[in-house]
Amino acid sequence: MKLLIQDTENIVYEGEVERITSYNEMGRFDVYPMHANFISIITRQVDLYLNRQKIKEIKVEQAVMKVKKDEVRIFLGIEMLLMDASEPIINQQVIKKK
């Protein structure tokens, strides 16, 4: 599978993997080739495997994983984006249609 892991500024990992292990609200899960397409918020860590060996472990607080057609993209740093979105909006006007 093709994998791209990026944060808000850099590419953290790009390459081929045979399996990805991570965690979401349902618990631990694995992504193998031909996995169903899905999007999930992941936590804890991401483990990358190639030739049946763990080649990299990346700790994550919160990230988004998107799986589609044997391509996986993981977006790190979403906790920063969520914190920015939770700030109150000042001077917002609501215009009602008549």
C-alpha positions in Angstrom: 0.0 0.0 0.0 1.1 3.6 -0.6 1.3 5.6 2.6 1.6 9.3 3.2 1.8 10.8 6.7 2.0 14.5 7.0 1.6 17.1 9.7 0.6 20.8 9.1 4.0 21.6 7.7 6.0 18.5 6.7 5.8 15.0 5.2 6.6 12.7 8.1 6.6 9.4 6.1 6.1 8.5 2.5 6.5 5.0 1.1 5.2 1.5 0.7 3.9 -0.6 3.7 2.2 -3.9 4.0 0.3 -3.2 7.2 -0.7 -0.3 9.4 -1.8 -0.7 13.0 -3.4 2.1 14.9 -6.2 2.9 17.4 -9.6 4.7 17.3 -12.6 4.9 19.5 -13.4 1.2 18.9 -9.9 0.1 19.8 -6.9 -1.3 18.0 -7.3 -2.0 14.2 -5.1 -3.0 11.3 -5.2 -1.8 7.7 -4.1 -4.3 5.0 -4.0 -4.1 1.2 -7.5 -4.1 -0.3 -9.0 -2.7 2.9 -12.4 -1.2 2.7 -12.4 2.6 2.1 -12.9 4.6 5.3 -12.0 7.7 7.3 -11.3 7.6 11.0 -9.9 9.7 13.8 -7.0 7.8 15.2 -5.1 8.2 18.5 -2.2 6.8 20.5 0.2 5.7 17.8 0.6 4.4 14.2 2.8 1.3 13.6 4.1 0.7 10.1 5.1 -2.8 8.9 7.0 -4.1 5.9 8.3 -7.6 5.4 6.4 -8.7 8.5 8.5 -6.4 10.7 7.7 -3.1 12.4 9.7 -0.4 10.6 8.4 2.7 12.3 6.3 3.7 15.3 4.8 7.2 15.3 3.1 8.6 18.5 0.0 10.6 17.8 -2.3 12.6 20.0 -5.0 12.7 17.4 -5.0 12.4 13.6 -7.2 11.6 10.7 -6.6 8.4 8.6 -8.1 8.1 5.1 -8.0 4.8 3.3 -9.0 4.6 -0.4 -8.0 2.1 -3.1 -4.8 0.9 -1.4 -3.7 4.4 -0.6 -3.5 5.6 3.0 -3.1 9.2 4.1 -2.7 10.2 7.7 -3.0 13.9 8.7 -1.2 14.7 12.0 -1.7 17.8 14.1 -5.5 18.1 13.8 -5.6 18.8 17.6 -4.2 22.2 16.7 -6.8 22.8 14.0 -9.5 21.7 16.4 -8.3 24.1 19.1 -8.3 27.0 16.5 -11.9 26.1 15.4 -13.1 26.1 19.0 -12.2 29.7 19.7 -15.2 32.0 19.8 -16.0 34.0 16.7 -16.1 37.7 17.5 -18.3 40.3 15.6 -20.2 37.7 13.6 -23.3 39.1 12.0 -26.4 37.0 11.1 -28.4 38.3 8.2 -31.9 37.0 7.9 -33.6 36.7 4.5 -37.0 38.4 4.2 
